[in-house]
Amino acid sequence: SPLSTKLSHNPIRTSSPYPMPRATTLHQMTAKEDEDQDDEIERLRSMAAKLRADAAGLEAEKAQQMADAAEKAFQQFDTNQDGKISVAELKAGLEKVLKTELSDARVNALMKEFDASGDGVLQLDEFVGVDRFRNKLEALSREEKRLASEAKKIAVEEEQEAALAIAKLEILNEQEPSNSEKVLSVLPYLFPLMDGLQYGRFLLGAEGAESNPFVVALAVLYALYRTIPFSGFIAFFVLNFLGGNPGINRLIRFNMQQAIFVDIALFFPGLLSGLFGLILGGAGVQFPAIVTQISTDAIFVSLLAVLGYCTVSSLFGIAPNKIPLISNAVEDRMPTIDMFDFDAEGRVVPKRRDEVEDKEDKKDE
């Protein structure tokens, strides 16, 4: 029909009036952006390569200038033009350039520092230029000043220590004993001998003992000793006081202190004997007389052996410091040079006990 024919010639439009972008257009735009980025990266790489080339050229130029300057300086130092610089040429050249006099020791130190081949001369490739020589000389000068300062400081300290040692020795008598001091050093042992005679009552009271001159002399000394009231306490305090006097020879002081310790040691056998007697008496047991006699005789003989050793050793000028336990205790009480120091007024005074103990602990470490 006419109507259908018209409709067929005028079809209804169903598409949007605004055309949609095509996929090919988006792809072209992305490709364009990537191409621009690649061009920028390539340009930056070219610039970086050019900068590196320029820097390398500058470094090469600078190195060449330094090499030329070093070669020129080398020729100035090499006065005989033999292609090497000796110690004498190095010294003369540096003194001329630096306008100062150099010691042979410093020039030899420079040669040793820069002579890589160790042949005693500088070749052209070993010549580092005046500036490095100058820097090394300044470093050597600083090192010499530092060493000189340290040496001066050590010398002052050693001088002070020597003065301190002399001053201490004047106060603390650590010298070798004279013959008279050797004899005097034996006398303190009369104190424990008198107090130990009680243990020798069986031996000294035996038949015929009164005809023995040694026994007679002991009896006279003991009688005189007992005539003085509180003789034991007096002897103890006198020996203790004089034993602390640093001006007395060390051997005498040592024997005074050891005599006190030996006398104190004599107290323990009597104490033990009394305790055993008390215990046995309480149990109704009679302490055998023969045991008492043997034990007291053994104590007295041991005392005589100890005092004999101390006497002989002292007469030879040797400190009798081999008695177990007792001698070690005496050594700990003896003052030493390290126990003294200078005060603010320059006087030698004893150190505080805590300072001495700290110094001993450091030595042990």
Secondary structure, 3 states (H helix, E strand, C coil): CHHHHHHHHCCCCCCCCCCCCCHHHHHHHHHHHHHHHHHHHHHHHHHHHHHHHHHHHHHHHHHHHHHHHHHHHHHHHCCCCCCCECHHHHHHHHHHHHCCCCCHHHHHHHHHHHCCCCCCCECHHHCCCHHHHHHHHHHHHHHHHHHHHHHHHHHHHHHHHHHHHHHHHHHCCCCCCCHHHHHHCCHHHHHHHHHHHHHHHHHHCCCCHHHCHHHHHHHHHHHHHHHCCCHHHHHHHHHHHHHCCCCCCHHHHHHHHHHHHHHHHCHHHHHHHHHHHHHHHHCCCCCCHHHHHHHHHHHHHHHHHHHHHHHHHHHCCCCCCCCCCHHHHHHHHCCCHHHEEECCCCCEEECCHHHHHHHHHHHHC
